[in-house]
């Protein structure tokens, strides 16, 4: 039995053709819509397993389409955006999108992100949960005390910097999701345009060191070459 298709909502023919070709070459079946309203109609007709959604559509915005989809479906959504304003990317994630890719993009990166999101989505919530209670976010030996901007591992204070705390919060609230360096800067840094992607690498390195000093066997941050970083669930 064939799997449900990927719905691509993109109005620029050249970009749409590239995406469809990349996905079909990777074994996906694809349904294409050129406007937001066509995309919403295709959502009902095709019942897709994944949606690739352009932000700048000719009739209604991708954000509006996402809002409508989220009223009735939890299907994974990846935004395509050419916008330079970083807040627009954050808004997309807050609306319920699972990821975004900025144009111009590599078809290989796009398919890799889709595979990663589908693995996480189709695996469901198996494995130990990351929980939030009484102002804390917890996973295994790691706890973030949100109102104190403090992190502990096995009850030992980690002495987190502001940005280390911010990255851990993003990671722990989105386990196993791959974040690029740019995405982490958008979500954590006050002025991401003033930082470089190597700044993220440096903070990841010190964060890993602090965790390792408390528990040498606890290494929840995963490096994805060419893509970014993710946080794996405790086992």
Biotite code that builds the C-alpha atoms (Angstrom):
import biotite.structure as struc

atoms = struc.array([
    struc.Atom([0.000, 0.000, 0.000], chain_id="A", res_id=1, res_name="UNK", atom_name="CA", element="C"),
    struc.Atom([1.484, 3.354, -1.057], chain_id="A", res_id=2, res_name="UNK", atom_name="CA", element="C"),
    struc.Atom([2.031, 6.039, 1.528], chain_id="A", res_id=3, res_name="UNK", atom_name="CA", element="C"),
    struc.Atom([0.178, 9.346, 1.582], chain_id="A", res_id=4, res_name="UNK", atom_name="CA", element="C"),
    struc.Atom([1.810, 12.081, -0.522], chain_id="A", res_id=5, res_name="UNK", atom_name="CA", element="C"),
    struc.Atom([3.734, 15.197, 0.379], chain_id="A", res_id=6, res_name="UNK", atom_name="CA", element="C"),
    struc.Atom([1.732, 18.358, -0.341], chain_id="A", res_id=7, res_name="UNK", atom_name="CA", element="C"),
    struc.Atom([3.841, 21.178, -1.816], chain_id="A", res_id=8, res_name="UNK", atom_name="CA", element="C"),
    struc.Atom([2.197, 24.623, -1.729], chain_id="A", res_id=9, res_name="UNK", atom_name="CA", element="C"),
    struc.Atom([4.440, 26.883, -3.824], chain_id="A", res_id=10, res_name="UNK", atom_name="CA", element="C"),
    struc.Atom([3.454, 29.442, -6.468], chain_id="A", res_id=11, res_name="UNK", atom_name="CA", element="C"),
    struc.Atom([6.801, 29.893, -8.251], chain_id="A", res_id=12, res_name="UNK", atom_name="CA", element="C"),
    struc.Atom([6.896, 27.249, -11.022], chain_id="A", res_id=13, res_name="UNK", atom_name="CA", element="C"),
    struc.Atom([10.696, 26.856, -11.117], chain_id="A", res_id=14, res_name="UNK", atom_name="CA", element="C"),
    struc.Atom([10.936, 26.354, -7.351], chain_id="A", res_id=15, res_name="UNK", atom_name="CA", element="C"),
    struc.Atom([7.930, 24.042, -7.299], chain_id="A", res_id=16, res_name="UNK", atom_name="CA", element="C"),
    struc.Atom([9.404, 21.940, -10.106], chain_id="A", res_id=17, res_name="UNK", atom_name="CA", element="C"),
    struc.Atom([12.716, 21.628, -8.249], chain_id="A", res_id=18, res_name="UNK", atom_name="CA", element="C"),
    struc.Atom([10.983, 20.548, -5.039], chain_id="A", res_id=19, res_name="UNK", atom_name="CA", element="C"),
    struc.Atom([8.713, 18.044, -6.757], chain_id="A", res_id=20, res_name="UNK", atom_name="CA", element="C"),
    struc.Atom([11.642, 16.533, -8.652], chain_id="A", res_id=21, res_name="UNK", atom_name="CA", element="C"),
    struc.Atom([13.771, 16.258, -5.495], chain_id="A", res_id=22, res_name="UNK", atom_name="CA", element="C"),
    struc.Atom([10.975, 14.622, -3.519], chain_id="A", res_id=23, res_name="UNK", atom_name="CA", element="C"),
    struc.Atom([9.969, 12.199, -6.256], chain_id="A", res_id=24, res_name="UNK", atom_name="CA", element="C"),
    struc.Atom([13.625, 11.271, -6.799], chain_id="A", res_id=25, res_name="UNK", atom_name="CA", element="C"),
    struc.Atom([13.762, 10.479, -3.087], chain_id="A", res_id=26, res_name="UNK", atom_name="CA", element="C"),
    struc.Atom([10.773, 8.140, -3.302], chain_id="A", res_id=27, res_name="UNK", atom_name="CA", element="C"),
    struc.Atom([7.938, 10.432, -2.223], chain_id="A", res_id=28, res_name="UNK", atom_name="CA", element="C"),
    struc.Atom([4.701, 10.896, -4.095], chain_id="A", res_id=29, res_name="UNK", atom_name="CA", element="C"),
    struc.Atom([3.821, 14.574, -4.418], chain_id="A", res_id=30, res_name="UNK", atom_name="CA", element="C"),
    struc.Atom([0.732, 16.760, -4.817], chain_id="A", res_id=31, res_name="UNK", atom_name="CA", element="C"),
    struc.Atom([1.386, 20.361, -5.883], chain_id="A", res_id=32, res_name="UNK", atom_name="CA", element="C"),
    struc.Atom([-0.785, 23.418, -5.262], chain_id="A", res_id=33, res_name="UNK", atom_name="CA", element="C"),
    struc.Atom([0.008, 26.909, -6.539], chain_id="A", res_id=34, res_name="UNK", atom_name="CA", element="C"),
    struc.Atom([-2.065, 28.967, -4.097], chain_id="A", res_id=35, res_name="UNK", atom_name="CA", element="C"),
    struc.Atom([-3.014, 28.807, -0.452], chain_id="A", res_id=36, res_name="UNK", atom_name="CA", element="C"),
    struc.Atom([-6.658, 28.009, -1.143], chain_id="A", res_id=37, res_name="UNK", atom_name="CA", element="C"),
    struc.Atom([-5.673, 25.252, -3.571], chain_id="A", res_id=38, res_name="UNK", atom_name="CA", element="C"),
    struc.Atom([-3.409, 23.895, -0.846], chain_id="A", res_id=39, res_name="UNK", atom_name="CA", element="C"),
    struc.Atom([-6.238, 23.803, 1.705], chain_id="A", res_id=40, res_name="UNK", atom_name="CA", element="C"),
    struc.Atom([-8.465, 22.004, -0.795], chain_id="A", res_id=41, res_name="UNK", atom_name="CA", element="C"),
    struc.Atom([-5.700, 19.512, -1.574], chain_id="A", res_id=42, res_name="UNK", atom_name="CA", element="C"),
    struc.Atom([-5.217, 18.918, 2.151], chain_id="A", res_id=43, res_name="UNK", atom_name="CA", element="C"),
    struc.Atom([-8.762, 17.556, 2.368], chain_id="A", res_id=44, res_name="UNK", atom_name="CA", element="C"),
    struc.Atom([-8.596, 15.581, -0.874], chain_id="A", res_id=45, res_name="UNK", atom_name="CA", element="C"),
    struc.Atom([-5.105, 14.072, -0.577], chain_id="A", res_id=46, res_name="UNK", atom_name="CA", element="C"),
    struc.Atom([-4.744, 13.717, 3.217], chain_id="A", res_id=47, res_name="UNK", atom_name="CA", element="C"),
    struc.Atom([-0.964, 14.262, 2.926], chain_id="A", res_id=48, res_name="UNK", atom_name="CA", element="C"),
    struc.Atom([1.622, 12.970, 5.377], chain_id="A", res_id=49, res_name="UNK", atom_name="CA", element="C"),
    struc.Atom([3.668, 16.181, 5.122], chain_id="A", res_id=50, res_name="UNK", atom_name="CA", element="C"),
    struc.Atom([3.210, 19.772, 3.917], chain_id="A", res_id=51, res_name="UNK", atom_name="CA", element="C"),
    struc.Atom([5.894, 21.987, 2.363], chain_id="A", res_id=52, res_name="UNK", atom_name="CA", element="C"),
    struc.Atom([4.408, 25.474, 2.564], chain_id="A", res_id=53, res_name="UNK", atom_name="CA", element="C"),
    struc.Atom([5.653, 28.709, 1.010], chain_id="A", res_id=54, res_name="UNK", atom_name="CA", element="C"),
    struc.Atom([5.120, 31.826, 3.134], chain_id="A", res_id=55, res_name="UNK", atom_name="CA", element="C"),
    struc.Atom([4.648, 34.258, 0.222], chain_id="A", res_id=56, res_name="UNK", atom_name="CA", element="C"),
    struc.Atom([1.649, 32.928, -1.682], chain_id="A", res_id=57, res_name="UNK", atom_name="CA", element="C"),
    struc.Atom([-0.376, 35.054, -4.163], chain_id="A", res_id=58, res_name="UNK", atom_name="CA", element="C"),
    struc.Atom([-3.785, 34.804, -2.439], chain_id="A", res_id=59, res_name="UNK", atom_name="CA", element="C"),
    struc.Atom([-3.363, 34.187, 1.299], chain_id="A", res_id=60, res_name="UNK", atom_name="CA", element="C"),
    struc.Atom([-0.134, 33.930, 3.239], chain_id="A", res_id=61, res_name="UNK", atom_name="CA", element="C"),
    struc.Atom([1.466, 30.676, 4.243], chain_id="A", res_id=62, res_name="UNK", atom_name="CA", element="C"),
    struc.Atom([0.919, 31.749, 7.848], chain_id="A", res_id=63, res_name="UNK", atom_name="CA", element="C"),
    struc.Atom([-2.840, 31.895, 7.199], chain_id="A", res_id=64, res_name="UNK", atom_name="CA", element="C"),
    struc.Atom([-2.731, 28.481, 5.546], chain_id="A", res_id=65, res_name="UNK", atom_name="CA", element="C"),
    struc.Atom([-0.846, 27.088, 8.537], chain_id="A", res_id=66, res_name="UNK", atom_name="CA", element="C"),
    struc.Atom([-3.462, 28.495, 10.930], chain_id="A", res_id=67, res_name="UNK", atom_name="CA", element="C"),
    struc.Atom([-6.235, 26.795, 8.964], chain_id="A", res_id=68, res_name="UNK", atom_name="CA", element="C"),
    struc.Atom([-4.379, 23.489, 8.783], chain_id="A", res_id=69, res_name="UNK", atom_name="CA", element="C"),
    struc.Atom([-3.731, 23.489, 12.523], chain_id="A", res_id=70, res_name="UNK", atom_name="CA", element="C"),
    struc.Atom([-7.464, 23.847, 13.218], chain_id="A", res_id=71, res_name="UNK", atom_name="CA", element="C"),
    struc.Atom([-8.001, 20.316, 11.954], chain_id="A", res_id=72, res_name="UNK", atom_name="CA", element="C"),
    struc.Atom([-4.692, 18.528, 11.442], chain_id="A", res_id=73, res_name="UNK", atom_name="CA", element="C"),
    struc.Atom([-1.340, 17.882, 13.123], chain_id="A", res_id=74, res_name="UNK", atom_name="CA", element="C"),
    struc.Atom([0.350, 17.000, 9.820], chain_id="A", res_id=75, res_name="UNK", atom_name="CA", element="C"),
    struc.Atom([4.027, 18.108, 9.868], chain_id="A", res_id=76, res_name="UNK", atom_name="CA", element="C"),
    struc.Atom([4.605, 21.460, 8.156], chain_id="A", res_id=77, res_name="UNK", atom_name="CA", element="C"),
    struc.Atom([7.856, 22.914, 6.834], chain_id="A", res_id=78, res_name="UNK", atom_name="CA", element="C"),
    struc.Atom([7.842, 26.578, 5.791], chain_id="A", res_id=79, res_name="UNK", atom_name="CA", element="C"),
    struc.Atom([9.739, 27.931, 2.804], chain_id="A", res_id=80, res_name="UNK", atom_name="CA", element="C"),
    struc.Atom([10.571, 31.601, 3.233], chain_id="A", res_id=81, res_name="UNK", atom_name="CA", element="C"),
    struc.Atom([12.550, 34.236, 1.384], chain_id="A", res_id=82, res_name="UNK", atom_name="CA", element="C"),
    struc.Atom([11.942, 36.815, 4.101], chain_id="A", res_id=83, res_name="UNK", atom_name="CA", element="C"),
    struc.Atom([14.926, 38.480, 5.719], chain_id="A", res_id=84, res_name="UNK", atom_name="CA", element="C"),
    struc.Atom([13.003, 39.529, 8.829], chain_id="A", res_id=85, res_name="UNK", atom_name="CA", element="C"),
    struc.Atom([13.961, 36.946, 11.444], chain_id="A", res_id=86, res_name="UNK", atom_name="CA", element="C"),
    struc.Atom([10.779, 37.472, 13.468], chain_id="A", res_id=87, res_name="UNK", atom_name="CA", element="C"),
    struc.Atom([8.742, 36.032, 10.598], chain_id="A", res_id=88, res_name="UNK", atom_name="CA", element="C"),
    struc.Atom([10.554, 32.728, 10.980], chain_id="A", res_id=89, res_name="UNK", atom_name="CA", element="C"),
    struc.Atom([9.855, 32.668, 14.707], chain_id="A", res_id=90, res_name="UNK", atom_name="CA", element="C"),
    struc.Atom([6.170, 33.453, 14.062], chain_id="A", res_id=91, res_name="UNK", atom_name="CA", element="C"),
    struc.Atom([5.978, 30.481, 11.712], chain_id="A", res_id=92, res_name="UNK", atom_name="CA", element="C"),
    struc.Atom([7.256, 28.143, 14.394], chain_id="A", res_id=93, res_name="UNK", atom_name="CA", element="C"),
    struc.Atom([4.886, 29.611, 16.959], chain_id="A", res_id=94, res_name="UNK", atom_name="CA", element="C"),
    struc.Atom([1.945, 28.971, 14.632], chain_id="A", res_id=95, res_name="UNK", atom_name="CA", element="C"),
    struc.Atom([2.688, 25.266, 14.714], chain_id="A", res_id=96, res_name="UNK", atom_name="CA", element="C"),
    struc.Atom([5.147, 24.697, 11.877], chain_id="A", res_id=97, res_name="UNK", atom_name="CA", element="C"),
    struc.Atom([7.763, 22.027, 12.516], chain_id="A", res_id=98, res_name="UNK", atom_name="CA", element="C"),
    struc.Atom([10.655, 23.697, 10.705], chain_id="A", res_id=99, res_name="UNK", atom_name="CA", element="C"),
    struc.Atom([11.545, 26.226, 8.035], chain_id="A", res_id=100, res_name="UNK", atom_name="CA", element="C"),
    struc.Atom([14.039, 26.513, 5.179], chain_id="A", res_id=101, res_name="UNK", atom_name="CA", element="C"),
    struc.Atom([15.189, 29.846, 3.774], chain_id="A", res_id=102, res_name="UNK", atom_name="CA", element="C"),
    struc.Atom([15.366, 30.398, 0.007], chain_id="A", res_id=103, res_name="UNK", atom_name="CA", element="C"),
    struc.Atom([17.579, 29.755, -1.823], chain_id="A", res_id=104, res_name="UNK", atom_name="CA", element="C"),
    struc.Atom([17.946, 26.280, -0.402], chain_id="A", res_id=105, res_name="UNK", atom_name="CA", element="C"),
    struc.Atom([19.549, 22.989, -1.301], chain_id="A", res_id=106, res_name="UNK", atom_name="CA", element="C"),
    struc.Atom([17.084, 20.284, -2.394], chain_id="A", res_id=107, res_name="UNK", atom_name="CA", element="C"),
    struc.Atom([19.236, 17.838, -0.436], chain_id="A", res_id=108, res_name="UNK", atom_name="CA", element="C"),
    struc.Atom([18.823, 19.910, 2.737], chain_id="A", res_id=109, res_name="UNK", atom_name="CA", element="C"),
    struc.Atom([15.066, 20.082, 2.160], chain_id="A", res_id=110, res_name="UNK", atom_name="CA", element="C"),
    struc.Atom([14.636, 16.321, 1.782], chain_id="A", res_id=111, res_name="UNK", atom_name="CA", element="C"),
    struc.Atom([16.941, 15.677, 4.751], chain_id="A", res_id=112, res_name="UNK", atom_name="CA", element="C"),
    struc.Atom([14.826, 17.927, 6.955], chain_id="A", res_id=113, res_name="UNK", atom_name="CA", element="C"),
    struc.Atom([11.613, 16.265, 5.771], chain_id="A", res_id=114, res_name="UNK", atom_name="CA", element="C"),
    struc.Atom([13.002, 12.823, 6.581], chain_id="A", res_id=115, res_name="UNK", atom_name="CA", element="C"),
    struc.Atom([14.131, 13.997, 10.027], chain_id="A", res_id=116, res_name="UNK", atom_name="CA", element="C"),
    struc.Atom([10.733, 15.514, 10.852], chain_id="A", res_id=117, res_name="UNK", atom_name="CA", element="C"),
    struc.Atom([8.858, 12.447, 9.588], chain_id="A", res_id=118, res_name="UNK", atom_name="CA", element="C"),
    struc.Atom([11.019, 10.112, 11.674], chain_id="A", res_id=119, res_name="UNK", atom_name="CA", element="C"),
    struc.Atom([10.230, 12.137, 14.764], chain_id="A", res_id=120, res_name="UNK", atom_name="CA", element="C"),
    struc.Atom([6.539, 12.510, 13.927], chain_id="A", res_id=121, res_name="UNK", atom_name="CA", element="C"),
    struc.Atom([5.908, 8.902, 12.932], chain_id="A", res_id=122, res_name="UNK", atom_name="CA", element="C"),
    struc.Atom([7.814, 7.567, 15.941], chain_id="A", res_id=123, res_name="UNK", atom_name="CA", element="C"),
    struc.Atom([5.393, 9.510, 18.106], chain_id="A", res_id=124, res_name="UNK", atom_name="CA", element="C"),
    struc.Atom([6.076, 10.077, 21.748], chain_id="A", res_id=125, res_name="UNK", atom_name="CA", element="C"),
    struc.Atom([7.786, 6.774, 22.445], chain_id="A", res_id=126, res_name="UNK", atom_name="CA", element="C"),
    struc.Atom([10.611, 6.882, 24.930], chain_id="A", res_id=127, res_name="UNK", atom_name="CA", element="C"),
    struc.Atom([10.903, 8.855, 28.149], chain_id="A", res_id=128, res_name="UNK", atom_name="CA", element="C"),
    struc.Atom([8.982, 12.108, 28.035], chain_id="A", res_id=129, res_name="UNK", atom_name="CA", element="C"),
    struc.Atom([10.348, 15.575, 28.513], chain_id="A", res_id=130, res_name="UNK", atom_name="CA", element="C"),
    struc.Atom([8.036, 17.036, 31.135], chain_id="A", res_id=131, res_name="UNK", atom_name="CA", element="C"),
    struc.Atom([7.114, 20.522, 32.299], chain_id="A", res_id=132, res_name="UNK", atom_name="CA", element="C"),
    struc.Atom([5.844, 21.039, 35.808], chain_id="A", res_id=133, res_name="UNK", atom_name="CA", element="C"),
    struc.Atom([5.991, 23.787, 38.422], chain_id="A", res_id=134, res_name="UNK", atom_name="CA", element="C"),
    struc.Atom([8.119, 26.008, 36.199], chain_id="A", res_id=135, res_name="UNK", atom_name="CA", element="C"),
    struc.Atom([10.659, 23.289, 35.382], chain_id="A", res_id=136, res_name="UNK", atom_name="CA", element="C"),
    struc.Atom([11.526, 21.427, 32.194], chain_id="A", res_id=137, res_name="UNK", atom_name="CA", element="C"),
    struc.Atom([12.995, 17.994, 32.906], chain_id="A", res_id=138, res_name="UNK", atom_name="CA", element="C"),
    struc.Atom([14.638, 15.245, 30.892], chain_id="A", res_id=139, res_name="UNK", atom_name="CA", element="C"),
    struc.Atom([16.518, 12.430, 32.593], chain_id="A", res_id=140, res_name="UNK", atom_name="CA", element="C"),
    struc.Atom([19.146, 13.957, 34.906], chain_id="A", res_id=141, res_name="UNK", atom_name="CA", element="C"),
    struc.Atom([18.709, 17.427, 33.395], chain_id="A", res_id=142, res_name="UNK", atom_name="CA", element="C"),
    struc.Atom([16.369, 20.097, 34.797], chain_id="A", res_id=143, res_name="UNK", atom_name="CA", element="C"),
    struc.Atom([15.822, 23.702, 33.756], chain_id="A", res_id=144, res_name="UNK", atom_name="CA", element="C"),
    struc.Atom([14.357, 26.011, 36.396], chain_id="A", res_id=145, res_name="UNK", atom_name="CA", element="C"),
    struc.Atom([12.692, 28.490, 34.080], chain_id="A", res_id=146, res_name="UNK", atom_name="CA", element="C"),
    struc.Atom([11.960, 31.363, 36.435], chain_id="A", res_id=147, res_name="UNK", atom_name="CA", element="C"),
    struc.Atom([15.552, 31.320, 37.732], chain_id="A", res_id=148, res_name="UNK", atom_name="CA", element="C"),
    struc.Atom([17.310, 30.802, 34.370], chain_id="A", res_id=149, res_name="UNK", atom_name="CA", element="C"),
    struc.Atom([19.172, 27.935, 36.007], chain_id="A", res_id=150, res_name="UNK", atom_name="CA", element="C"),
    struc.Atom([20.038, 24.422, 34.868], chain_id="A", res_id=151, res_name="UNK", atom_name="CA", element="C"),
    struc.Atom([21.002, 21.381, 36.929], chain_id="A", res_id=152, res_name="UNK", atom_name="CA", element="C"),
    struc.Atom([22.288, 17.945, 36.017], chain_id="A", res_id=153, res_name="UNK", atom_name="CA", element="C"),
    struc.Atom([21.931, 15.266, 38.697], chain_id="A", res_id=154, res_name="UNK", atom_name="CA", element="C"),
    struc.Atom([21.007, 18.174, 41.015], chain_id="A", res_id=155, res_name="UNK", atom_name="CA", element="C"),
    struc.Atom([24.398, 19.866, 40.422], chain_id="A", res_id=156, res_name="UNK", atom_name="CA", element="C"),
    struc.Atom([24.173, 23.468, 39.214], chain_id="A", res_id=157, res_name="UNK", atom_name="CA", element="C"),
    struc.Atom([25.611, 23.770, 35.700], chain_id="A", res_id=158, res_name="UNK", atom_name="CA", element="C"),
    struc.Atom([26.410, 27.487, 35.887], chain_id="A", res_id=159, res_name="UNK", atom_name="CA", element="C"),
    struc.Atom([24.769, 28.120, 32.518], chain_id="A", res_id=160, res_name="UNK", atom_name="CA", element="C"),
    struc.Atom([25.281, 31.344, 30.638], chain_id="A", res_id=161, res_name="UNK", atom_name="CA", element="C"),
    struc.Atom([22.233, 33.148, 29.286], chain_id="A", res_id=162, res_name="UNK", atom_name="CA", element="C"),
    struc.Atom([22.664, 31.721, 25.796], chain_id="A", res_id=163, res_name="UNK", atom_name="CA", element="C"),
    struc.Atom([23.476, 28.197, 27.009], chain_id="A", res_id=164, res_name="UNK", atom_name="CA", element="C"),
    struc.Atom([20.261, 28.250, 29.021], chain_id="A", res_id=165, res_name="UNK", atom_name="CA", element="C"),
    struc.Atom([18.320, 29.579, 26.036], chain_id="A", res_id=166, res_name="UNK", atom_name="CA", element="C"),
    struc.Atom([19.610, 26.878, 23.700], chain_id="A", res_id=167, res_name="UNK", atom_name="CA", element="C"),
    struc.Atom([18.879, 24.117, 26.210], chain_id="A", res_id=168, res_name="UNK", atom_name="CA", element="C"),
    struc.Atom([15.330, 25.427, 26.624], chain_id="A", res_id=169, res_name="UNK", atom_name="CA", element="C"),
    struc.Atom([14.784, 25.399, 22.840], chain_id="A", res_id=170, res_name="UNK", atom_name="CA", element="C"),
    struc.Atom([16.290, 21.900, 22.578], chain_id="A", res_id=171, res_name="UNK", atom_name="CA", element="C"),
    struc.Atom([14.359, 20.393, 25.481], chain_id="A", res_id=172, res_name="UNK", atom_name="CA", element="C"),
    struc.Atom([11.039, 21.826, 24.346], chain_id="A", res_id=173, res_name="UNK", atom_name="CA", element="C"),
    struc.Atom([11.633, 20.368, 20.864], chain_id="A", res_id=174, res_name="UNK", atom_name="CA", element="C"),
    struc.Atom([13.371, 16.999, 21.395], chain_id="A", res_id=175, res_name="UNK", atom_name="CA", element="C"),
    struc.Atom([15.018, 15.385, 18.357], chain_id="A", res_id=176, res_name="UNK", atom_name="CA", element="C"),
    struc.Atom([14.195, 18.307, 16.112], chain_id="A", res_id=177, res_name="UNK", atom_name="CA", element="C"),
    struc.Atom([17.236, 19.493, 14.135], chain_id="A", res_id=178, res_name="UNK", atom_name="CA", element="C"),
    struc.Atom([17.961, 23.218, 14.503], chain_id="A", res_id=179, res_name="UNK", atom_name="CA", element="C"),
    struc.Atom([20.368, 24.995, 12.182], chain_id="A", res_id=180, res_name="UNK", atom_name="CA", element="C"),
    struc.Atom([22.798, 27.516, 13.636], chain_id="A", res_id=181, res_name="UNK", atom_name="CA", element="C"),
    struc.Atom([20.751, 30.345, 12.125], chain_id="A", res_id=182, res_name="UNK", atom_name="CA", element="C"),
    struc.Atom([17.580, 29.034, 13.731], chain_id="A", res_id=183, res_name="UNK", atom_name="CA", element="C"),
    struc.Atom([19.226, 28.833, 17.138], chain_id="A", res_id=184, res_name="UNK", atom_name="CA", element="C"),
    struc.Atom([20.473, 32.397, 16.802], chain_id="A", res_id=185, res_name="UNK", atom_name="CA", element="C"),
    struc.Atom([16.997, 33.582, 15.758], chain_id="A", res_id=186, res_name="UNK", atom_name="CA", element="C"),
    struc.Atom([15.358, 31.904, 18.747], chain_id="A", res_id=187, res_name="UNK", atom_name="CA", element="C"),
    struc.Atom([17.943, 32.585, 21.459], chain_id="A", res_id=188, res_name="UNK", atom_name="CA", element="C"),
    struc.Atom([20.049, 35.644, 20.627], chain_id="A", res_id=189, res_name="UNK", atom_name="CA", element="C"),
    struc.Atom([18.699, 39.184, 21.054], chain_id="A", res_id=190, res_name="UNK", atom_name="CA", element="C"),
    struc.Atom([20.586, 40.415, 17.992], chain_id="A", res_id=191, res_name="UNK", atom_name="CA", element="C"),
    struc.Atom([21.232, 37.342, 15.823], chain_id="A", res_id=192, res_name="UNK", atom_name="CA", element="C"),
    struc.Atom([22.512, 39.470, 12.938], chain_id="A", res_id=193, res_name="UNK", atom_name="CA", element="C"),
    struc.Atom([25.401, 40.592, 15.145], chain_id="A", res_id=194, res_name="UNK", atom_name="CA", element="C"),
    struc.Atom([26.552, 37.030, 15.854], chain_id="A", res_id=195, res_name="UNK", atom_name="CA", element="C"),
    struc.Atom([28.189, 34.425, 13.644], chain_id="A", res_id=196, res_name="UNK", atom_name="CA", element="C"),
    struc.Atom([27.304, 30.768, 13.271], chain_id="A", res_id=197, res_name="UNK", atom_name="CA", element="C"),
    struc.Atom([30.602, 29.949, 14.994], chain_id="A", res_id=198, res_name="UNK", atom_name="CA", element="C"),
    struc.Atom([29.208, 31.671, 18.084], chain_id="A", res_id=199, res_name="UNK", atom_name="CA", element="C"),
    struc.Atom([26.624, 28.880, 18.308], chain_id="A", res_id=200, res_name="UNK", atom_name="CA", element="C"),
    struc.Atom([29.352, 26.244, 17.925], chain_id="A", res_id=201, res_name="UNK", atom_name="CA", element="C"),
    struc.Atom([31.342, 27.818, 20.755], chain_id="A", res_id=202, res_name="UNK", atom_name="CA", element="C"),
    struc.Atom([28.350, 27.836, 23.101], chain_id="A", res_id=203, res_name="UNK", atom_name="CA", element="C"),
    struc.Atom([27.482, 24.238, 22.204], chain_id="A", res_id=204, res_name="UNK", atom_name="CA", element="C"),
    struc.Atom([31.066, 23.235, 23.016], chain_id="A", res_id=205, res_name="UNK", atom_name="CA", element="C"),
    struc.Atom([31.013, 24.862, 26.453], chain_id="A", res_id=206, res_name="UNK", atom_name="CA", element="C"),
    struc.Atom([27.533, 23.480, 27.167], chain_id="A", res_id=207, res_name="UNK", atom_name="CA", element="C"),
    struc.Atom([28.682, 19.945, 26.370], chain_id="A", res_id=208, res_name="UNK", atom_name="CA", element="C"),
    struc.Atom([31.715, 20.444, 28.583], chain_id="A", res_id=209, res_name="UNK", atom_name="CA", element="C"),
    struc.Atom([29.573, 21.507, 31.540], chain_id="A", res_id=210, res_name="UNK", atom_name="CA", element="C"),
    struc.Atom([27.286, 18.477, 31.122], chain_id="A", res_id=211, res_name="UNK", atom_name="CA", element="C"),
    struc.Atom([30.253, 16.133, 30.728], chain_id="A", res_id=212, res_name="UNK", atom_name="CA", element="C"),
    struc.Atom([31.897, 17.425, 33.906], chain_id="A", res_id=213, res_name="UNK", atom_name="CA", element="C"),
    struc.Atom([28.822, 16.408, 35.910], chain_id="A", res_id=214, res_name="UNK", atom_name="CA", element="C"),
    struc.Atom([27.944, 13.199, 34.047], chain_id="A", res_id=215, res_name="UNK", atom_name="CA", element="C"),
    struc.Atom([30.495, 11.886, 31.501], chain_id="A", res_id=216, res_name="UNK", atom_name="CA", element="C"),
    struc.Atom([27.897, 9.464, 30.104], chain_id="A", res_id=217, res_name="UNK", atom_name="CA", element="C"),
    struc.Atom([25.197, 12.082, 29.509], chain_id="A", res_id=218, res_name="UNK", atom_name="CA", element="C"),
    struc.Atom([25.626, 13.613, 26.044], chain_id="A", res_id=219, res_name="UNK", atom_name="CA", element="C"),
    struc.Atom([22.168, 14.639, 24.789], chain_id="A", res_id=220, res_name="UNK", atom_name="CA", element="C"),
    struc.Atom([23.250, 17.163, 22.133], chain_id="A", res_id=221, res_name="UNK", atom_name="CA", element="C"),
    struc.Atom([23.661, 15.598, 18.699], chain_id="A", res_id=222, res_name="UNK", atom_name="CA", element="C"),
    struc.Atom([25.615, 17.184, 15.833], chain_id="A", res_id=223, res_name="UNK", atom_name="CA", element="C"),
    struc.Atom([24.112, 16.759, 12.350], chain_id="A", res_id=224, res_name="UNK", atom_name="CA", element="C"),
    struc.Atom([26.833, 17.577, 9.831], chain_id="A", res_id=225, res_name="UNK", atom_name="CA", element="C"),
    struc.Atom([25.752, 20.245, 7.382], chain_id="A", res_id=226, res_name="UNK", atom_name="CA", element="C"),
    struc.Atom([22.434, 20.751, 9.194], chain_id="A", res_id=227, res_name="UNK", atom_name="CA", element="C"),
    struc.Atom([22.845, 21.730, 12.840], chain_id="A", res_id=228, res_name="UNK", atom_name="CA", element="C"),
    struc.Atom([22.093, 20.291, 16.268], chain_id="A", res_id=229, res_name="UNK", atom_name="CA", element="C"),
    struc.Atom([19.335, 18.370, 18.036], chain_id="A", res_id=230, res_name="UNK", atom_name="CA", element="C"),
    struc.Atom([18.563, 17.126, 21.536], chain_id="A", res_id=231, res_name="UNK", atom_name="CA", element="C"),
    struc.Atom([17.956, 13.408, 22.014], chain_id="A", res_id=232, res_name="UNK", atom_name="CA", element="C"),
    struc.Atom([15.621, 12.005, 24.604], chain_id="A", res_id=233, res_name="UNK", atom_name="CA", element="C"),
    struc.Atom([17.164, 10.384, 27.659], chain_id="A", res_id=234, res_name="UNK", atom_name="CA", element="C"),
    struc.Atom([17.144, 6.581, 27.523], chain_id="A", res_id=235, res_name="UNK", atom_name="CA", element="C"),
])
